[in-house]
């Protein structure tokens, strides 16, 4: 009798675990699909599409608050908008929100610290683009240190390599 109860409990625990894994997989697939739909609407030549995508990503993040991916995409889209529109009406608020999002991501379990450093370097790079004369000296080292740290953590981080290269090229051209 006790053995049968034990078998039933083990079976119940196994079923619960399988159901949890299945639900998590479905939620992850749903989240990925929503992010993909949002990003597919972005046209870099139409800033309003980027702002709409950022708003959608914020809603997705609210639906999946423990997930890193919506936060990462939201930060990345905000930085892309801001670097292309450094003096737009929404830029300063986006950058403030992005800095908070990056700080949240850094504290999350499972966050890729190389990606976090890359985003932080990109944030400082946008600050320089906003006002090179004022912010160039102020943030130059922060940009370089974040990209270097990202590449120390993950030498294969192509995005960090690309941003670092663009930054160095931009600084060389600004110095001419």
MODELLER restraints for C-alpha pairs under 7 A, 6 or more apart:
rsr = mdl.restraints
at = mdl.atoms
rsr.add(forms.Gaussian(group=physical.xy_distance, feature=features.Distance(at['CA:35:A'], at['CA:57:A']), mean=6.73, stdev=0.5))
rsr.add(forms.Gaussian(group=physical.xy_distance, feature=features.Distance(at['CA:35:A'], at['CA:70:A']), mean=6.96, stdev=0.5))
rsr.add(forms.Gaussian(group=physical.xy_distance, feature=features.Distance(at['CA:38:A'], at['CA:53:A']), mean=5.35, stdev=0.5))
rsr.add(forms.Gaussian(group=physical.xy_distance, feature=features.Distance(at['CA:38:A'], at['CA:56:A']), mean=6.43, stdev=0.5))
rsr.add(forms.Gaussian(group=physical.xy_distance, feature=features.Distance(at['CA:39:A'], at['CA:53:A']), mean=6.33, stdev=0.5))
rsr.add(forms.Gaussian(group=physical.xy_distance, feature=features.Distance(at['CA:41:A'], at['CA:49:A']), mean=6.64, stdev=0.5))
rsr.add(forms.Gaussian(group=physical.xy_distance, feature=features.Distance(at['CA:42:A'], at['CA:49:A']), mean=5.12, stdev=0.5))
rsr.add(forms.Gaussian(group=physical.xy_distance, feature=features.Distance(at['CA:42:A'], at['CA:50:A']), mean=5.38, stdev=0.5))
rsr.add(forms.Gaussian(group=physical.xy_distance, feature=features.Distance(at['CA:42:A'], at['CA:53:A']), mean=6.59, stdev=0.5))
rsr.add(forms.Gaussian(group=physical.xy_distance, feature=features.Distance(at['CA:43:A'], at['CA:49:A']), mean=5.96, stdev=0.5))
rsr.add(forms.Gaussian(group=physical.xy_distance, feature=features.Distance(at['CA:43:A'], at['CA:50:A']), mean=6.85, stdev=0.5))
rsr.add(forms.Gaussian(group=physical.xy_distance, feature=features.Distance(at['CA:44:A'], at['CA:50:A']), mean=6.89, stdev=0.5))
rsr.add(forms.Gaussian(group=physical.xy_distance, feature=features.Distance(at['CA:47:A'], at['CA:81:A']), mean=6.86, stdev=0.5))
rsr.add(forms.Gaussian(group=physical.xy_distance, feature=features.Distance(at['CA:50:A'], at['CA:77:A']), mean=6.87, stdev=0.5))
rsr.add(forms.Gaussian(group=physical.xy_distance, feature=features.Distance(at['CA:50:A'], at['CA:81:A']), mean=6.50, stdev=0.5))
rsr.add(forms.Gaussian(group=physical.xy_distance, feature=features.Distance(at['CA:54:A'], at['CA:74:A']), mean=5.58, stdev=0.5))
rsr.add(forms.Gaussian(group=physical.xy_distance, feature=features.Distance(at['CA:54:A'], at['CA:77:A']), mean=6.40, stdev=0.5))
rsr.add(forms.Gaussian(group=physical.xy_distance, feature=features.Distance(at['CA:54:A'], at['CA:78:A']), mean=6.62, stdev=0.5))
rsr.add(forms.Gaussian(group=physical.xy_distance, feature=features.Distance(at['CA:57:A'], at['CA:70:A']), mean=5.96, stdev=0.5))
rsr.add(forms.Gaussian(group=physical.xy_distance, feature=features.Distance(at['CA:57:A'], at['CA:74:A']), mean=5.57, stdev=0.5))
rsr.add(forms.Gaussian(group=physical.xy_distance, feature=features.Distance(at['CA:58:A'], at['CA:74:A']), mean=6.75, stdev=0.5))
rsr.add(forms.Gaussian(group=physical.xy_distance, feature=features.Distance(at['CA:60:A'], at['CA:70:A']), mean=6.43, stdev=0.5))
rsr.add(forms.Gaussian(group=physical.xy_distance, feature=features.Distance(at['CA:61:A'], at['CA:70:A']), mean=5.16, stdev=0.5))
rsr.add(forms.Gaussian(group=physical.xy_distance, feature=features.Distance(at['CA:61:A'], at['CA:71:A']), mean=6.30, stdev=0.5))
rsr.add(forms.Gaussian(group=physical.xy_distance, feature=features.Distance(at['CA:68:A'], at['CA:105:A']), mean=6.57, stdev=0.5))
rsr.add(forms.Gaussian(group=physical.xy_distance, feature=features.Distance(at['CA:68:A'], at['CA:111:A']), mean=6.66, stdev=0.5))
rsr.add(forms.Gaussian(group=physical.xy_distance, feature=features.Distance(at['CA:71:A'], at['CA:101:A']), mean=6.43, stdev=0.5))
rsr.add(forms.Gaussian(group=physical.xy_distance, feature=features.Distance(at['CA:75:A'], at['CA:98:A']), mean=5.16, stdev=0.5))
rsr.add(forms.Gaussian(group=physical.xy_distance, feature=features.Distance(at['CA:75:A'], at['CA:101:A']), mean=6.80, stdev=0.5))
rsr.add(forms.Gaussian(group=physical.xy_distance, feature=features.Distance(at['CA:78:A'], at['CA:94:A']), mean=5.95, stdev=0.5))
rsr.add(forms.Gaussian(group=physical.xy_distance, feature=features.Distance(at['CA:78:A'], at['CA:98:A']), mean=6.85, stdev=0.5))
rsr.add(forms.Gaussian(group=physical.xy_distance, feature=features.Distance(at['CA:79:A'], at['CA:123:A']), mean=6.51, stdev=0.5))
rsr.add(forms.Gaussian(group=physical.xy_distance, feature=features.Distance(at['CA:82:A'], at['CA:91:A']), mean=5.39, stdev=0.5))
rsr.add(forms.Gaussian(group=physical.xy_distance, feature=features.Distance(at['CA:82:A'], at['CA:126:A']), mean=6.68, stdev=0.5))
rsr.add(forms.Gaussian(group=physical.xy_distance, feature=features.Distance(at['CA:83:A'], at['CA:126:A']), mean=5.25, stdev=0.5))
rsr.add(forms.Gaussian(group=physical.xy_distance, feature=features.Distance(at['CA:83:A'], at['CA:129:A']), mean=6.76, stdev=0.5))
rsr.add(forms.Gaussian(group=physical.xy_distance, feature=features.Distance(at['CA:86:A'], at['CA:129:A']), mean=6.74, stdev=0.5))
rsr.add(forms.Gaussian(group=physical.xy_distance, feature=features.Distance(at['CA:86:A'], at['CA:130:A']), mean=5.08, stdev=0.5))
rsr.add(forms.Gaussian(group=physical.xy_distance, feature=features.Distance(at['CA:87:A'], at['CA:130:A']), mean=6.65, stdev=0.5))
rsr.add(forms.Gaussian(group=physical.xy_distance, feature=features.Distance(at['CA:102:A'], at['CA:116:A']), mean=6.35, stdev=0.5))
rsr.add(forms.Gaussian(group=physical.xy_distance, feature=features.Distance(at['CA:102:A'], at['CA:120:A']), mean=6.90, stdev=0.5))
rsr.add(forms.Gaussian(group=physical.xy_distance, feature=features.Distance(at['CA:105:A'], at['CA:111:A']), mean=6.22, stdev=0.5))
rsr.add(forms.Gaussian(group=physical.xy_distance, feature=features.Distance(at['CA:105:A'], at['CA:116:A']), mean=6.99, stdev=0.5))
rsr.add(forms.Gaussian(group=physical.xy_distance, feature=features.Distance(at['CA:106:A'], at['CA:113:A']), mean=6.68, stdev=0.5))
rsr.add(forms.Gaussian(group=physical.xy_distance, feature=features.Distance(at['CA:106:A'], at['CA:116:A']), mean=6.29, stdev=0.5))
rsr.add(forms.Gaussian(group=physical.xy_distance, feature=features.Distance(at['CA:114:A'], at['CA:150:A']), mean=4.08, stdev=0.5))
rsr.add(forms.Gaussian(group=physical.xy_distance, feature=features.Distance(at['CA:114:A'], at['CA:151:A']), mean=6.82, stdev=0.5))
rsr.add(forms.Gaussian(group=physical.xy_distance, feature=features.Distance(at['CA:114:A'], at['CA:153:A']), mean=5.60, stdev=0.5))
rsr.add(forms.Gaussian(group=physical.xy_distance, feature=features.Distance(at['CA:114:A'], at['CA:154:A']), mean=5.96, stdev=0.5))
rsr.add(forms.Gaussian(group=physical.xy_distance, feature=features.Distance(at['CA:115:A'], at['CA:150:A']), mean=6.74, stdev=0.5))
rsr.add(forms.Gaussian(group=physical.xy_distance, feature=features.Distance(at['CA:117:A'], at['CA:146:A']), mean=5.06, stdev=0.5))
rsr.add(forms.Gaussian(group=physical.xy_distance, feature=features.Distance(at['CA:117:A'], at['CA:147:A']), mean=6.48, stdev=0.5))
rsr.add(forms.Gaussian(group=physical.xy_distance, feature=features.Distance(at['CA:117:A'], at['CA:149:A']), mean=6.72, stdev=0.5))
rsr.add(forms.Gaussian(group=physical.xy_distance, feature=features.Distance(at['CA:117:A'], at['CA:150:A']), mean=5.23, stdev=0.5))
rsr.add(forms.Gaussian(group=physical.xy_distance, feature=features.Distance(at['CA:118:A'], at['CA:146:A']), mean=6.25, stdev=0.5))
rsr.add(forms.Gaussian(group=physical.xy_distance, feature=features.Distance(at['CA:118:A'], at['CA:147:A']), mean=5.62, stdev=0.5))
rsr.add(forms.Gaussian(group=physical.xy_distance, feature=features.Distance(at['CA:118:A'], at['CA:150:A']), mean=5.81, stdev=0.5))
rsr.add(forms.Gaussian(group=physical.xy_distance, feature=features.Distance(at['CA:118:A'], at['CA:160:A']), mean=5.41, stdev=0.5))
rsr.add(forms.Gaussian(group=physical.xy_distance, feature=features.Distance(at['CA:120:A'], at['CA:146:A']), mean=6.62, stdev=0.5))
rsr.add(forms.Gaussian(group=physical.xy_distance, feature=features.Distance(at['CA:121:A'], at['CA:142:A']), mean=6.66, stdev=0.5))
rsr.add(forms.Gaussian(group=physical.xy_distance, feature=features.Distance(at['CA:121:A'], at['CA:143:A']), mean=4.37, stdev=0.5))
rsr.add(forms.Gaussian(group=physical.xy_distance, feature=features.Distance(at['CA:121:A'], at['CA:146:A']), mean=4.97, stdev=0.5))
rsr.add(forms.Gaussian(group=physical.xy_distance, feature=features.Distance(at['CA:121:A'], at['CA:147:A']), mean=5.89, stdev=0.5))
rsr.add(forms.Gaussian(group=physical.xy_distance, feature=features.Distance(at['CA:122:A'], at['CA:143:A']), mean=6.99, stdev=0.5))
rsr.add(forms.Gaussian(group=physical.xy_distance, feature=features.Distance(at['CA:124:A'], at['CA:139:A']), mean=5.93, stdev=0.5))
rsr.add(forms.Gaussian(group=physical.xy_distance, feature=features.Distance(at['CA:124:A'], at['CA:142:A']), mean=6.75, stdev=0.5))
rsr.add(forms.Gaussian(group=physical.xy_distance, feature=features.Distance(at['CA:124:A'], at['CA:143:A']), mean=5.67, stdev=0.5))
rsr.add(forms.Gaussian(group=physical.xy_distance, feature=features.Distance(at['CA:125:A'], at['CA:143:A']), mean=6.05, stdev=0.5))
rsr.add(forms.Gaussian(group=physical.xy_distance, feature=features.Distance(at['CA:127:A'], at['CA:135:A']), mean=6.48, stdev=0.5))
rsr.add(forms.Gaussian(group=physical.xy_distance, feature=features.Distance(at['CA:128:A'], at['CA:135:A']), mean=4.91, stdev=0.5))
rsr.add(forms.Gaussian(group=physical.xy_distance, feature=features.Distance(at['CA:128:A'], at['CA:136:A']), mean=5.14, stdev=0.5))
rsr.add(forms.Gaussian(group=physical.xy_distance, feature=features.Distance(at['CA:128:A'], at['CA:139:A']), mean=6.73, stdev=0.5))
rsr.add(forms.Gaussian(group=physical.xy_distance, feature=features.Distance(at['CA:147:A'], at['CA:160:A']), mean=5.81, stdev=0.5))
rsr.add(forms.Gaussian(group=physical.xy_distance, feature=features.Distance(at['CA:147:A'], at['CA:164:A']), mean=6.12, stdev=0.5))
rsr.add(forms.Gaussian(group=physical.xy_distance, feature=features.Distance(at['CA:150:A'], at['CA:160:A']), mean=6.63, stdev=0.5))
rsr.add(forms.Gaussian(group=physical.xy_distance, feature=features.Distance(at['CA:151:A'], at['CA:157:A']), mean=6.32, stdev=0.5))
rsr.add(forms.Gaussian(group=physical.xy_distance, feature=features.Distance(at['CA:151:A'], at['CA:160:A']), mean=6.76, stdev=0.5))
